[in-house]
Amino acid sequence: MPSVSEIRDEALRLSKDYAYTPRKLRIATIGAGFSGLTIAHKIQHQYPDLQNFVEHTIFEALEDIGGTWRVNTYPGVQCDIPAHIYAFPFDPNPDWEKFYADGDEILEYMKRTCDKWNLGRDICFKTRVTNAEWQQHEGEWKLTLDNNGQIRDEQFDILISAQGFLSRWKWPSIEGIHDFKGHKVHSASWDHSYDYSGKRIGIIGNGSSGIQILPQLAKLDGTTITSFQRGPTWITPSLGSTLGVGEGEPDPSVEDVEGVDMEEVDADDDQLRNNFNPTYTKSDKRRFNDKERHNYQKGGASNEHATKATTALMRERLNNDPDLCEKLIPKWTLGCRRLTPGEGYLESFLLPSVHLTQSPIIRITETGIQTKDEFVEVDVVVCATGFDASNVPHFPVIGRERTTLAEKWADEPESYLSLACPLFPNYFIFTGPNATVGHGTLLTSMAWSAEWMVQWIRKIATENIKSISPKQSATDEFVRSWYKNHRVDGRVTATWPGSALLYKKMIDTIRPEDFEIEYRSGNRFEFMGNGFTEYETRDDVDLAWYIETA
């Protein structure tokens, strides 16, 4: 048993290295979509000195990069925000073909950027993480990896989840869904080998994917479409049309945006793209910085005007059909949920071959869909029902006290600023609970998140830190701050309830006071080393740089 003096000497021991000498860190990132490639660029290029002490590995389950843009290939798939802001901040793309970029163009841009910056250098493809468990004694994460059936374990100092919330699709929880004898397809796993023409098709869901799929299937020869949805959603005019992209100076009147005559559209027609999704002109960019267009708050004049104008536009596109207007135009204020541009979506309901029901689905049988009010026979069931948005990874993540993330988030997902979670040390999250998913482009926010992570990586490496995890008290106070009207059932969990600029301000600088910090030795100041910094040993530096001159 060591003596008191030995324990004291160990606690007071200093390193013989220069102060702030970083220790080697092994970092694992899960996912090679936009998030994973963003953190890779930070490490390889923006802060190249990190490569002196960081060994970074990205594990990607698929055979190539792309994330959500690799798995989502359904007809009509495109980004629902303007393409000019949907790009890596370190490599903007001025050459988007359209205002709303198609999915295949986005994937091609990602691959081109990855190759340009050699971001695939540290990616292990076809390697799935099947288990992640915190090792308290070592202060490391042990990952179980499956590479084409070859199982191995590896340990890392820091684990970064870059899986996103649009990576794991699931069938909807509808009784009998697997009893259906016809063709069943999910929007995130589209079957391109199947001929959908001439079929009776039921589309379940009216989120972004359902809104994009419906008009594409409606224009196929001989199809009959029934849209099954719980309620309406705001279908906004194309921002390209509203801003006058491709047309010189814009007409600010939303009501004048031209719709699409679905009766005149066939499978090879470019009218949808030309009317709804125009190409850029040189004058378009000058208007993107118009501050008046960004002054948008609930109850404000711009909000009231936009709600009225969009309602009028939707009525016009529905030919003022009273039944369709009642069912498809929301009663809640525009902007309370993510807005969805819908290329030919509303116009499709004017076709005799497209039907709408908002009657709740009771079950799916071998031949069709039974709602509360009717039975609809279909040949094809399209599930445009989205993804598992629980934020829980599809494999066990086991933190301190043998707590799993699934258990931690069983009742309600909670996070520290969307980036970390108590009891899960050295575990960083892109687009976690309360991320800025409803604030336009996520890519800029991902870059901000990566900057926050880089700050912690430096601190952990240079200050001999074993682990950091947010305090439960800090997380609880953050969570309570977002309760609406002080009601437990009123908290916003899916998105950041403030502005995007507030989010940036909050994570510009790490707040160690909100974290439990454990050091690798009994002396938290061991990193002071021999009392000197490496900087002052160089021959070509100014040792009096701190002296101010008049």
C-alpha positions as a printed NumPy array, in Angstrom:
array([[  0.   ,   0.   ,   0.   ],
       [  1.497,   3.399,  -0.999],
       [  2.353,   5.806,   1.781],
       [  0.729,   9.192,   2.244],
       [  3.82 ,  10.907,   0.914],
       [  3.858,   8.688,  -2.179],
       [  0.217,   9.478,  -2.857],
       [  0.955,  13.175,  -2.376],
       [  3.949,  13.034,  -4.701],
       [  1.91 ,  11.289,  -7.375],
       [ -0.874,  13.863,  -7.074],
       [  1.615,  16.708,  -7.397],
       [  3.631,  15.129, -10.183],
       [  4.182,  17.318, -13.225],
       [  5.021,  16.225, -16.733],
       [  8.545,  16.706, -18.054],
       [  7.106,  17.886, -21.366],
       [  6.405,  21.464, -22.277],
       [  3.157,  22.884, -20.919],
       [  0.06 ,  22.086, -22.944],
       [  1.779,  19.328, -24.899],
       [ -1.136,  17.408, -26.418],
       [ -1.491,  13.712, -25.8  ],
       [ -2.417,  11.378, -28.638],
       [ -6.142,  10.914, -29.16 ],
       [ -7.989,   8.282, -31.137],
       [-11.317,   9.633, -32.39 ],
       [-14.063,   7.565, -34.016],
       [-16.829,   9.167, -36.053],
       [-19.864,   7.135, -37.08 ],
       [-21.277,   8.12 , -40.464],
       [-19.856,   9.561, -43.702],
       [-22.605,  11.993, -44.588],
       [-22.406,  15.779, -44.389],
       [-21.602,  15.719, -40.636],
       [-18.819,  13.16 , -40.825],
       [-17.18 ,  14.869, -43.784],
       [-17.421,  18.237, -42.021],
       [-15.484,  17.06 , -38.968],
       [-13.006,  15.299, -41.283],
       [-12.305,  18.612, -43.037],
       [-11.782,  20.373, -39.716],
       [ -9.16 ,  17.813, -38.699],
       [ -7.411,  17.419, -42.049],
       [ -7.473,  20.957, -43.432],
       [ -8.9  ,  23.766, -41.334],
       [ -6.815,  22.803, -38.302],
       [ -4.015,  20.674, -39.769],
       [ -2.05 ,  20.737, -36.489],
       [ -4.692,  18.375, -35.094],
       [ -3.173,  15.637, -37.223],
       [ -0.062,  15.791, -35.031],
       [ -1.996,  14.233, -32.161],
       [ -5.34 ,  13.002, -33.55 ],
       [ -5.893,   9.66 , -35.224],
       [ -9.329,   9.971, -36.819],
       [-11.403,   7.103, -38.222],
       [-14.845,   7.346, -39.81 ],
       [-16.936,   4.185, -39.843],
       [-19.516,   4.049, -42.628],
       [-21.904,   1.103, -42.909],
       [-22.547,   1.642, -46.626],
       [-20.159,   1.237, -49.528],
       [-19.768,   4.966, -50.18 ],
       [-20.361,   8.398, -48.693],
       [-23.634,  10.306, -48.875],
       [-25.753,   9.499, -45.849],
       [-29.378,  10.44 , -46.393],
       [-28.699,  11.432, -50.012],
       [-27.431,   7.936, -50.769],
       [-30.438,   6.104, -49.302],
       [-33.153,   8.493, -50.517],
       [-33.55 ,   8.014, -54.27 ],
       [-37.342,   8.122, -54.641],
       [-38.841,   9.925, -57.671],
       [-38.799,  13.68 , -57.233],
       [-36.294,  13.691, -54.362],
       [-34.716,  17.097, -53.92 ],
       [-33.604,  19.488, -51.23 ],
       [-36.47 ,  21.606, -49.904],
       [-34.312,  24.638, -49.154],
       [-32.452,  26.823, -51.676],
       [-29.411,  25.054, -53.065],
       [-27.111,  28.07 , -52.724],
       [-27.119,  27.639, -48.928],
       [-27.062,  23.843, -49.026],
       [-23.344,  23.273, -49.385],
       [-20.258,  22.661, -47.31 ],
       [-19.191,  26.043, -45.864],
       [-15.597,  25.251, -46.841],
       [-16.498,  24.499, -50.463],
       [-19.559,  26.441, -51.686],
       [-21.098,  25.364, -54.956],
       [-22.011,  28.197, -57.366],
       [-22.936,  25.733, -60.089],
       [-26.159,  24.174, -58.843],
       [-28.381,  23.449, -61.806],
       [-31.577,  24.542, -60.075],
       [-32.817,  26.588, -57.148],
       [-33.821,  23.33 , -55.379],
       [-31.118,  20.776, -56.097],
       [-32.11 ,  17.234, -56.983],
       [-30.894,  14.398, -54.795],
       [-28.535,  12.91 , -57.357],
       [-26.892,  16.31 , -57.923],
       [-26.386,  16.737, -54.17 ],
       [-24.813,  13.291, -53.903],
       [-22.531,  14.033, -56.841],
       [-21.477,  17.31 , -55.191],
       [-20.677,  15.46 , -51.957],
       [-18.561,  12.89 , -53.796],
       [-16.759,  15.579, -55.791],
       [-16.004,  17.548, -52.623],
       [-14.864,  14.44 , -50.778],
       [-12.432,  13.602, -53.577],
       [-11.209,  17.197, -53.895],
       [-10.272,  17.417, -50.224],
       [ -9.292,  13.744, -49.819],
       [-11.854,  13.377, -47.042],
       [-12.202,   9.679, -47.739],
       [ -8.69 ,   9.116, -46.425],
       [ -9.84 ,   8.034, -42.967],
       [-13.14 ,   6.324, -43.89 ],
       [-13.692,   2.603, -43.316],
       [-16.555,   1.638, -45.644],
       [-18.864,  -1.343, -45.161],
       [-18.042,  -1.208, -41.457],
       [-20.999,  -1.127, -39.114],
       [-20.786,  -0.219, -35.431],
       [-22.839,  -2.792, -33.537],
       [-22.021,  -1.804, -29.961],
       [-20.398,   1.11 , -28.129],
       [-19.493,   0.791, -24.465],
       [-17.696,   3.264, -22.212],
       [-14.696,   1.785, -20.381],
       [-14.423,   3.814, -17.206],
       [-11.028,   2.529, -16.101],
       [ -9.33 ,   3.334, -19.417],
       [-11.437,   6.389, -20.158],
       [-12.184,   5.075, -23.642],
       [-15.042,   3.867, -25.823],
       [-14.916,   0.252, -26.911],
       [-16.578,  -0.203, -30.295],
       [-17.649,  -3.52 , -31.731],
       [-17.298,  -3.364, -35.511],
       [-18.74 ,  -5.585, -38.219],
       [-16.95 ,  -5.481, -41.57 ],
       [-18.649,  -7.942, -43.92 ],
       [-19.088, -10.426, -41.103],
       [-15.619,  -9.919, -39.652],
       [-16.1  ,  -8.805, -36.045],
       [-13.481,  -6.851, -34.128],
       [-13.223,  -4.475, -31.168],
       [-11.371,  -1.164, -31.149],
       [-11.045,   1.505, -28.475],
       [-11.156,   5.278, -28.89 ],
       [-10.781,   8.295, -26.632],
       [-13.665,  10.206, -28.223],
       [-16.777,   8.984, -30.028],
       [-18.675,  11.271, -32.43 ],
       [-22.138,  10.369, -33.68 ],
       [-22.555,  11.762, -37.197],
       [-25.417,   9.45 , -38.103],
       [-27.996,  12.203, -38.342],
       [-31.714,  11.781, -37.788],
       [-32.599,  10.84 , -41.391],
       [-30.521,   7.689, -41.615],
       [-32.678,   4.948, -40.145],
       [-36.024,   4.427, -41.81 ],
       [-38.748,   2.203, -40.469],
       [-42.097,   0.85 , -41.533],
       [-45.023,   2.668, -39.901],
       [-46.646,   0.967, -36.923],
       [-49.872,   0.026, -38.7  ],
       [-51.634,  -3.236, -37.987],
       [-51.276,  -5.725, -40.843],
       [-48.689,  -3.775, -42.806],
       [-46.648,  -6.904, -43.435],
       [-49.747,  -8.873, -44.491],
       [-50.096,  -6.83 , -47.671],
       [-49.699,  -9.049, -50.765],
       [-49.086,  -6.26 , -53.273],
       [-45.951,  -4.169, -53.735],
       [-44.827,  -2.332, -50.615],
       [-42.08 ,   0.293, -50.722],
       [-40.612,   2.879, -48.349],
       [-39.498,   6.271, -49.591],
       [-36.035,   5.704, -48.082],
       [-35.598,   2.353, -49.835],
       [-37.151,   2.937, -53.238],
       [-37.534,   0.021, -55.642],
       [-36.59 ,   1.369, -59.07 ],
       [-37.052,  -2.008, -60.771],
       [-40.822,  -1.993, -60.264],
       [-43.185,  -0.534, -62.892],
       [-45.594,   1.757, -61.041],
       [-47.593,   2.784, -64.114],
       [-51.148,   1.494, -64.401],
       [-51.316,   0.717, -60.671],
       [-53.627,   1.678, -57.841],
       [-51.25 ,   3.336, -55.389],
       [-51.783,   4.331, -51.774],
       [-49.325,   6.908, -50.433],
       [-49.17 ,   7.072, -46.635],
       [-47.811,  10.352, -45.301],
       [-47.571,  13.944, -46.459],
       [-44.183,  15.073, -45.245],
       [-41.503,  16.265, -47.647],
       [-41.03 ,  12.857, -49.274],
       [-44.751,  12.218, -49.712],
       [-45.263,  15.678, -51.181],
       [-42.447,  15.109, -53.674],
       [-43.457,  11.553, -54.618],
       [-47.179,  12.103, -55.224],
       [-47.027,  14.314, -58.355],
       [-44.317,  12.119, -59.862],
       [-46.477,   8.999, -59.587],
       [-49.637,  10.892, -60.558],
       [-48.242,  11.726, -63.984],
       [-47.454,   8.094, -64.844],
       [-49.796,   6.448, -67.339],
       [-52.839,   4.817, -65.808],
       [-52.049,   5.355, -62.145],
       [-54.731,   5.971, -59.533],
       [-53.445,   7.615, -56.369],
       [-54.973,   7.792, -52.904],
       [-53.184,  10.021, -50.404],
       [-53.601,   8.9  , -46.79 ],
       [-52.687,  11.697, -44.388],
       [-53.435,  12.765, -40.843],
       [-53.842,  16.446, -41.568],
       [-52.753,  19.352, -43.746],
       [-49.379,  20.992, -44.135],
       [-48.366,  24.36 , -45.519],
       [-47.359,  24.135, -49.161],
       [-45.362,  27.265, -49.794],
       [-44.615,  28.862, -53.149],
       [-41.258,  28.16 , -54.68 ],
       [-38.775,  30.578, -53.171],
       [-37.205,  30.65 , -56.599],
       [-40.406,  31.958, -58.124],
       [-41.18 ,  34.269, -55.212],
       [-37.701,  35.815, -55.344],
       [-37.945,  36.076, -59.109],
       [-35.024,  33.765, -59.817],
       [-34.329,  33.763, -63.521],
       [-36.73 ,  36.612, -64.211],
       [-34.79 ,  39.797, -63.495],
       [-36.282,  41.933, -60.734],
       [-38.737,  39.958, -58.57 ],
       [-42.422,  40.492, -58.191],
       [-42.854,  40.589, -54.394],
       [-46.47 ,  39.435, -54.598],
       [-46.656,  35.809, -53.53 ],
       [-50.112,  35.556, -55.013],
       [-48.768,  35.972, -58.552],
       [-46.626,  32.822, -58.48 ],
       [-47.701,  30.599, -61.336],
       [-48.857,  27.073, -60.572],
       [-48.578,  23.905, -62.618],
       [-51.364,  22.458, -64.784],
       [-51.033,  18.773, -63.927],
       [-53.51 ,  17.896, -66.686],
       [-50.882,  19.003, -69.207],
       [-47.869,  17.299, -67.601],
       [-46.523,  13.946, -68.671],
       [-43.587,  11.891, -67.444],
       [-41.092,  13.643, -69.741],
       [-42.364,  17.181, -69.284],
       [-39.991,  19.86 , -67.969],
       [-42.825,  22.231, -67.041],
       [-42.542,  21.351, -63.352],
       [-38.89 ,  22.355, -63.269],
       [-39.306,  25.466, -65.408],
       [-42.281,  26.944, -63.542],
       [-41.448,  25.847, -60.024],
       [-37.696,  25.431, -59.937],
       [-36.119,  28.072, -62.201],
       [-32.441,  28.46 , -62.947],
       [-30.392,  31.352, -61.543],
       [-29.562,  34.684, -63.161],
       [-26.7  ,  36.944, -62.13 ],
       [-29.03 ,  39.358, -60.351],
       [-30.537,  36.698, -58.063],
       [-27.738,  36.702, -55.482],
       [-28.137,  40.437, -54.836],
       [-31.524,  39.798, -53.289],
       [-30.526,  36.991, -50.971],
       [-29.194,  39.484, -48.409],
       [-32.392,  41.52 , -48.232],
       [-32.842,  41.878, -44.455],
       [-36.545,  42.651, -44.725],
       [-37.152,  39.12 , -45.927],
       [-35.571,  37.724, -42.752],
       [-37.584,  39.825, -40.289],
       [-40.094,  37.05 , -39.631],
       [-41.662,  36.467, -36.21 ],
       [-44.913,  34.912, -35.054],
       [-47.639,  37.524, -34.882],
       [-45.613,  40.032, -36.891],
       [-46.774,  41.812, -39.994],
       [-44.643,  39.672, -42.308],
       [-45.967,  36.493, -40.684],
       [-49.559,  37.633, -41.037],
       [-49.039,  38.662, -44.644],
       [-47.261,  35.413, -45.533],
       [-50.011,  33.323, -43.926],
       [-52.728,  35.13 , -45.847],
       [-50.782,  35.112, -49.101],
       [-49.905,  31.425, -48.866],
       [-53.5  ,  30.567, -48.012],
       [-54.648,  32.476, -51.095],
       [-52.042,  30.735, -53.212],
       [-53.063,  27.289, -51.978],
       [-56.713,  28.097, -52.661],
       [-55.833,  29.175, -56.181],
       [-53.839,  26.015, -56.85 ],
       [-56.73 ,  23.937, -55.539],
       [-59.072,  25.814, -57.89 ],
       [-60.941,  27.061, -54.79 ],
       [-62.451,  23.617, -54.341],
       [-64.146,  23.956, -50.936],
       [-63.624,  20.345, -49.85 ],
       [-59.943,  20.28 , -50.842],
       [-59.286,  23.702, -49.319],
       [-60.876,  22.614, -46.04 ],
       [-58.738,  19.469, -45.883],
       [-55.424,  20.66 , -47.29 ],
       [-54.991,  24.202, -45.919],
       [-53.778,  24.308, -42.285],
       [-55.536,  26.335, -39.614],
       [-52.339,  26.956, -37.652],
       [-49.948,  29.826, -38.312],
       [-47.469,  29.586, -41.14 ],
       [-43.981,  28.874, -39.844],
       [-44.91 ,  26.8  , -36.778],
       [-43.518,  23.793, -38.614],
       [-40.961,  23.397, -41.362],
       [-42.312,  24.835, -44.613],
       [-42.543,  22.55 , -47.625],
       [-42.421,  23.685, -51.224],
       [-44.573,  21.316, -53.255],
       [-43.867,  21.009, -56.96 ],
       [-47.248,  20.141, -58.521],
       [-48.501,  18.607, -55.267],
       [-51.689,  20.621, -54.759],
       [-52.492,  20.64 , -58.475],
       [-52.392,  16.842, -58.466],
       [-55.511,  16.683, -56.293],
       [-57.486,  18.304, -59.122],
       [-56.862,  15.237, -61.271],
       [-59.699,  12.683, -61.352],
       [-57.114,   9.958, -60.693],
       [-55.898,  11.428, -57.386],
       [-57.935,  11.03 , -54.209],
       [-57.497,  12.242, -50.633],
       [-58.523,  10.761, -47.322],
       [-57.736,  11.992, -43.834],
       [-59.708,   9.232, -42.19 ],
       [-57.435,   7.402, -39.722],
       [-55.951,   4.145, -40.972],
       [-57.209,   1.197, -38.933],
       [-55.274,  -1.612, -40.608],
       [-53.713,  -2.827, -43.82 ],
       [-55.032,  -6.046, -45.303],
       [-53.735,  -8.34 , -48.017],
       [-55.425,  -6.231, -50.69 ],
       [-55.717,  -2.689, -49.4  ],
       [-56.016,  -0.114, -46.65 ],
       [-58.905,   0.042, -44.19 ],
       [-59.588,   3.475, -42.728],
       [-62.183,   4.405, -40.182],
       [-64.599,   5.344, -42.966],
       [-63.728,   3.209, -45.994],
       [-61.698,   0.397, -47.521],
       [-59.399,   1.299, -50.404],
       [-58.053,  -1.48 , -52.637],
       [-54.502,  -0.824, -53.824],
       [-51.788,  -2.594, -55.77 ],
       [-48.973,  -0.589, -54.223],
       [-48.446,   0.852, -50.739],
       [-45.912,   3.688, -50.599],
       [-44.811,   4.484, -47.051],
       [-43.605,   8.079, -47.05 ],
       [-43.616,   7.981, -43.281],
       [-40.151,   9.271, -42.54 ],
       [-37.461,   8.025, -40.231],
       [-36.918,   6.896, -36.692],
       [-36.633,  10.345, -35.124],
       [-35.999,   9.106, -31.578],
       [-32.33 ,  10.166, -31.878],
       [-31.383,   6.777, -30.385],
       [-28.717,   4.917, -32.413],
       [-29.737,   1.551, -33.831],
       [-27.055,  -0.178, -31.74 ],
       [-26.468,  -0.151, -27.969],
       [-24.594,   2.892, -26.658],
       [-23.674,   2.157, -23.048],
       [-22.353,   4.932, -20.848],
       [-21.532,   5.272, -17.195],
       [-23.385,   3.145, -14.638],
       [-24.224,   0.75 , -17.502],
       [-26.872,   3.229, -18.678],
       [-27.859,   2.885, -22.319],
       [-28.787,   5.868, -24.441],
       [-32.057,   4.103, -25.256],
       [-32.879,   3.976, -21.549],
       [-31.753,   7.541, -20.988],
       [-33.997,   8.806, -23.772],
       [-36.844,   6.329, -23.33 ],
       [-39.367,   8.896, -22.119],
       [-38.01 ,  11.978, -23.809],
       [-34.722,  12.718, -25.584],
       [-32.658,  15.267, -23.721],
       [-29.325,  16.77 , -24.555],
       [-26.902,  19.497, -23.663],
       [-27.299,  22.026, -26.5  ],
       [-28.006,  19.082, -28.861],
       [-24.321,  18.109, -28.668],
       [-23.816,  15.844, -25.647],
       [-25.63 ,  13.877, -22.95 ],
       [-25.018,  13.29 , -19.222],
       [-23.534,   9.898, -18.298],
       [-21.994,   9.544, -21.764],
       [-18.424,  10.841, -21.484],
       [-16.471,  12.009, -24.517],
       [-19.546,  11.405, -26.673],
       [-20.393,  14.179, -29.114],
       [-23.53 ,  14.341, -31.257],
       [-24.328,  16.04 , -34.532],
       [-28.004,  17.067, -34.899],
       [-29.062,  15.651, -31.557],
       [-32.255,  16.571, -29.677],
       [-32.96 ,  20.308, -29.989],
       [-30.689,  20.795, -33.001],
       [-31.448,  23.546, -35.507],
       [-33.37 ,  21.232, -37.837],
       [-36.036,  23.842, -38.592],
       [-33.792,  26.792, -39.303],
       [-33.001,  26.496, -42.972],
       [-29.793,  24.759, -43.945],
       [-28.33 ,  22.341, -41.423],
       [-24.894,  22.371, -42.997],
       [-23.808,  25.678, -41.474],
       [-25.033,  24.524, -38.084],
       [-23.051,  21.301, -38.491],
       [-19.917,  23.382, -39.042],
       [-20.631,  25.315, -35.832],
       [-21.111,  22.03 , -33.981],
       [-17.831,  20.716, -35.361],
       [-16.049,  23.856, -34.129],
       [-17.433,  23.211, -30.638],
       [-16.154,  19.642, -30.792],
       [-12.706,  20.784, -31.937],
       [-12.467,  23.053, -28.898],
       [-13.122,  20.097, -26.592],
       [-10.7  ,  17.886, -28.54 ],
       [ -7.938,  20.45 , -27.967],
       [ -8.742,  20.868, -24.289],
       [ -8.891,  17.127, -23.647],
       [ -5.582,  16.587, -25.457],
       [ -3.62 ,  19.516, -24.   ],
       [ -4.854,  19.454, -20.39 ],
       [ -4.466,  15.732, -19.725],
       [ -8.215,  15.215, -19.388],
       [ -9.575,  11.7  , -19.164],
       [-13.231,  12.463, -19.759],
       [-15.84 ,  15.193, -19.952],
       [-19.61 ,  14.88 , -19.797],
       [-22.316,  17.496, -19.277],
       [-23.638,  17.831, -15.769],
       [-27.172,  16.544, -15.313],
       [-28.054,  19.8  , -13.548],
       [-26.882,  21.879, -16.515],
       [-28.829,  19.69 , -18.937],
       [-31.943,  19.825, -16.763],
       [-31.798,  23.608, -16.605],
       [-31.335,  23.833, -20.365],
       [-34.296,  21.513, -20.877],
       [-36.533,  23.434, -18.476],
       [-35.671,  26.696, -20.181],
       [-37.512,  25.477, -23.287],
       [-40.794,  24.465, -21.652],
       [-43.648,  26.356, -23.246],
       [-45.919,  28.102, -20.74 ],
       [-44.165,  26.17 , -17.936],
       [-45.981,  22.994, -18.937],
       [-44.193,  19.645, -18.917],
       [-46.007,  18.552, -22.059],
       [-45.146,  21.791, -23.801],
       [-41.394,  21.37 , -24.234],
       [-39.929,  21.548, -27.693],
       [-37.775,  18.458, -28.274],
       [-37.42 ,  18.123, -32.024],
       [-35.855,  21.466, -32.867],
       [-33.996,  24.414, -31.382],
       [-36.701,  26.802, -30.192],
       [-34.613,  29.951, -30.572],
       [-32.923,  31.526, -33.559],
       [-30.019,  29.966, -35.422],
       [-27.833,  32.913, -34.423],
       [-28.6  ,  32.271, -30.766],
       [-27.515,  28.664, -31.236],
       [-24.237,  29.832, -32.756],
       [-23.703,  32.277, -29.895],
       [-24.35 ,  29.533, -27.353],
       [-21.777,  27.128, -28.789],
       [-19.147,  29.574, -30.059],
       [-17.163,  28.893, -26.883],
       [-17.29 ,  25.768, -24.744],
       [-18.579,  26.163, -21.182],
       [-16.469,  23.852, -18.982],
       [-18.472,  24.992, -15.959],
       [-21.376,  22.933, -17.32 ],
       [-19.3  ,  19.726, -17.415],
       [-18.01 ,  17.013, -15.135],
       [-14.287,  16.871, -15.895],
       [-12.127,  13.943, -14.841],
       [ -8.334,  14.11 , -15.197],
       [ -5.895,  11.342, -15.981],
       [ -3.951,  11.953, -12.76 ],
       [ -4.589,  13.298,  -9.305],
       [ -3.192,  16.691, -10.301],
       [ -5.322,  18.669, -12.692],
       [ -2.358,  20.975, -13.381],
       [  0.014,  18.24 , -14.475],
       [ -0.23 ,  19.595, -18.014],
       [  1.879,  22.609, -16.892],
       [  4.8  ,  20.279, -17.442],
       [  8.294,  21.655, -17.074],
       [  7.09 ,  25.207, -16.66 ],
       [  7.752,  26.34 , -20.21 ],
       [  5.748,  26.459, -23.388],
       [  7.113,  25.018, -26.601],
       [  6.616,  28.405, -28.236],
       [  9.271,  30.16 , -26.175],
       [ 11.942,  27.632, -27.132],
       [ 11.892,  28.646, -30.787],
       [ 14.562,  30.93 , -32.238],
       [ 12.277,  32.868, -34.575],
       [  9.542,  34.102, -32.227],
       [  8.829,  37.346, -30.388],
       [  8.971,  36.631, -26.667],
       [  7.55 ,  40.042, -25.84 ],
       [  4.508,  39.904, -28.116],
       [  2.267,  40.816, -25.189],
       [  3.748,  44.322, -24.753],
       [  1.33 ,  46.932, -26.033],
       [  2.582,  49.884, -27.995],
       [  1.048,  53.334, -28.046]])
